[in-house]
Amino acid sequence: MSTAIQFDQVRLPAAAEELRREVRAFLAEEIAAGTFAPFNGSISGGFNAEFSRRVGAKGWIGMTWPKKYGGQERSFLERYVVTEEFRVASAPVGLHFTADRQSGPILLRYAPEHIKMDILPRITRGECCF
């Protein structure tokens, strides 16, 4: 008698699967260009300002945020797909990750509008990281 747990694979929505393919292609291009060493075991992958700007240009920083602040209003599942692919590849997300996941959401919730309009779009472009 087997004690293994069996379950169906999670089937992602078509948009999330397409996003995964897009992220993988982007990462393959970045690896081919020598931007970073893939699969190096680092959870943050280090820091690379140009990489963060290119990720921002793809709309993958602050991607769940409102469009008026530079976000894409995408789902948290889609954000998870991007994060998962970056982590697996050990992409250099260290520069923008905290701004995307912690500082930005705090500003969204508590900052005055003029601060949101100033800082959040710069975070989504990968220009402002803290």
N, C-alpha and C positions, 0 to 999 in steps of 0.2 A: 504494500500500500504506500502510495506516494504522499508525502506531506507538503509538496510544493504548492504554492498558491498560484492559481491560474486565473487570468483575467483577460478581457479583450483589450487590444491596443486602443489608446485614445486616438480618435480620428479628429484631426483639426479641420476647421472650416477651410474651404478652398482658398480664401483670401490669406489665411495664415500660412498655408502650404506654399502659396506663390511668394509670399514675403520671405519665407525660409529659403527658397531657391534664390531669390534676389540677394539676400544677405550672404549666402554662401558664395555666390558669384563675385560679389563685392570683395569679400575676404580673400578669395582666390587671387583676384587682381592685386590686392594690397600685398599679399604674400609674395606673388611673382615679382612685384616691384621692389621687394626687399624692405618694406615698411616695418615688418616685425617677424620674429621667428615663431612659427606656429607651434602649438601643442607643447609649450615649454614648461607646463605644470604650474605656471603662475596664475592665480585667480584674477588678478587685476591686469596682467599683461604689461604693466608699466605705463609710462606717460609718453604721448606723442601729440603735440599740438596740431600738426598738420592732419594727422589721422582724425582727431576730434573734429576739425573743421570739415573734413570730407564726410564724416558721419552726420554732422549737422546739416550739410547740404543735401543729404539723402532724406532728411526729415526724421531721423532716428534718435534724436535727443529731444526730450520733452514731448515725445510722440503722442502721449495721452492728454496733453494740455490743450486748452482752447486755442483755436486758430488765431484769435486776435493777439495772442502772446507768442506766436511763432510755432505753436504746436500743430499737430495733425488731427487731433480728436480721434485717435485710433484706440482700439481696445487694449485692455491690460494683457489679454492673451497674446495679442500681436507684439506688445512690448516684451513679453516673456520670451517669445520666439527669437527676437533680436538679441536679447540678453543671453539666452541659452547658446546661440551660435557664437557670439563673441566670447563667452566663457570657455566653450569647448576649444576654440581656436587660440585661446590666450591672447586675444587682441588687446592692444594698448588703450584700454578704456579708463585708466586711472585718472586722467585729467578731467574728464567730464562726468564720470559716474556719480560722484557725490552731488554735484550740482543738479543732475538729472533726477536722482532718486530722493534726495533729502533737502537740499537748499531750495531748489525750485518749488517743490510742493509746499514748503513752509511759506515762501513768498506768495504763492498763489492763495494761500489761506489767510495770511495775516498782513501782508504788505499793503500800503496805500496804492491806489491805482497808478499814480505817476511812477512809483518804484517798479511796479509790475511791468508797465509799458517800457521802461528803460532797461531793466535787467533781464527779464525772461526771454525776450527775443535774442539777446546776445548769448544766453545760455543755449538756446536751441540751435544757434549757428555754430556752437562750439568755440565761441570767442571769449566767454566769461565762465570761468570755472573756479569754484570754491567749495 
